[in-house]
Amino acid sequence: MQSMSPLLRRPHRDPADRVVTLIGKPGCHLCDDARDVISAVCEELGAAWEEKDITRDEELYRKYWEQIPVVLVDGAQHDFWRVNPDRLRKALHG
């Protein structure tokens, strides 16, 4: 009988295969801060990123209005309000 390791590790993913999405709105200073962090981390790691304006998408507005800026990694919510660059780097690696 094989014993299973107590620590299951996920394989590391290539950040270049990941997509970060910033959901924000014009005139939001927290969104500006998040954009700076996302841009720098994605450039450093080779990850793609995009930005969506919550004021132009009713579904995003309903879902995230009180949390903006919201950061998604591959479509899953990663963070909101403030973006920690180290935490984002770690998420992009897997």
C-alpha positions as CSV (number, residue, x, y, z in Angstrom):
1,M,0.0,0.0,0.0
2,Q,1.4,3.4,-1.0
3,S,1.3,6.2,1.4
4,M,0.2,9.6,0.2
5,S,2.3,12.6,0.9
6,P,0.8,14.9,3.5
7,L,1.5,17.9,1.3
8,L,0.0,17.8,-2.1
9,R,1.7,20.2,-4.4
10,R,0.2,21.7,-7.5
11,P,2.5,21.9,-10.4
12,H,3.8,25.4,-11.1
13,R,2.2,27.1,-14.1
14,D,3.9,29.3,-16.6
15,P,2.8,32.9,-15.9
16,A,2.9,33.6,-19.6
17,D,-0.1,31.3,-19.9
18,R,-2.1,33.3,-17.3
19,V,-4.4,36.3,-17.7
20,V,-5.0,38.9,-15.1
21,T,-8.2,41.0,-15.3
22,L,-8.6,44.4,-13.5
23,I,-12.2,45.4,-12.9
24,G,-12.4,49.0,-12.1
25,K,-13.9,52.4,-13.1
26,P,-12.6,55.7,-14.3
27,G,-11.5,58.2,-11.6
28,C,-10.9,55.5,-9.0
29,H,-7.5,56.1,-7.2
30,L,-7.4,52.5,-5.9
31,C,-7.9,51.3,-9.5
32,D,-5.0,53.4,-10.6
33,D,-2.8,51.9,-7.8
34,A,-4.0,48.4,-8.8
35,R,-3.2,49.1,-12.5
36,D,0.3,50.1,-11.6
37,V,1.0,46.9,-9.6
38,I,-0.7,44.6,-12.1
39,S,1.2,46.2,-15.0
40,A,4.6,45.9,-13.3
41,V,4.1,42.3,-12.1
42,C,2.7,41.1,-15.5
43,E,5.5,42.8,-17.4
44,E,8.0,41.2,-15.1
45,L,6.6,37.7,-15.4
46,G,5.3,37.8,-19.0
47,A,1.7,37.4,-18.0
48,A,-1.1,39.0,-20.0
49,W,-3.5,41.5,-18.4
50,E,-6.7,43.3,-19.4
51,E,-8.9,45.9,-17.9
52,K,-12.7,46.1,-17.7
53,D,-14.8,49.1,-16.9
54,I,-17.5,48.3,-14.4
55,T,-19.6,51.3,-15.5
56,R,-19.9,49.7,-19.0
57,D,-21.0,46.2,-17.9
58,E,-24.2,45.6,-15.9
59,E,-23.2,42.1,-14.8
60,L,-19.8,43.2,-13.5
61,Y,-21.4,46.2,-11.8
62,R,-23.9,44.1,-9.9
63,K,-21.3,41.5,-8.9
64,Y,-18.4,43.7,-7.9
65,W,-19.5,47.3,-7.3
66,E,-18.6,47.4,-3.6
67,Q,-15.3,45.7,-4.1
68,I,-13.6,47.6,-6.9
69,P,-10.9,47.4,-7.9
70,V,-11.2,43.6,-8.3
71,V,-8.5,41.4,-9.7
72,L,-9.2,38.1,-11.4
73,V,-6.6,35.6,-12.3
74,D,-7.8,33.3,-15.2
75,G,-11.4,34.4,-14.4
76,A,-11.3,33.6,-10.7
77,Q,-11.4,36.4,-8.1
78,H,-7.9,36.9,-6.6
79,D,-8.1,40.2,-4.7
80,F,-10.0,43.4,-4.2
81,W,-9.4,47.0,-3.0
82,R,-5.6,46.6,-2.7
83,V,-3.3,44.4,-4.8
84,N,-0.2,42.9,-3.1
85,P,2.5,42.4,-5.7
86,D,4.0,39.4,-3.9
87,R,0.7,37.7,-3.6
88,L,-0.1,38.3,-7.3
89,R,3.4,36.9,-8.3
90,K,2.7,33.8,-6.2
91,A,-0.8,33.4,-7.8
92,L,0.6,33.7,-11.3
93,H,3.2,30.9,-10.6
94,G,0.5,28.4,-9.8
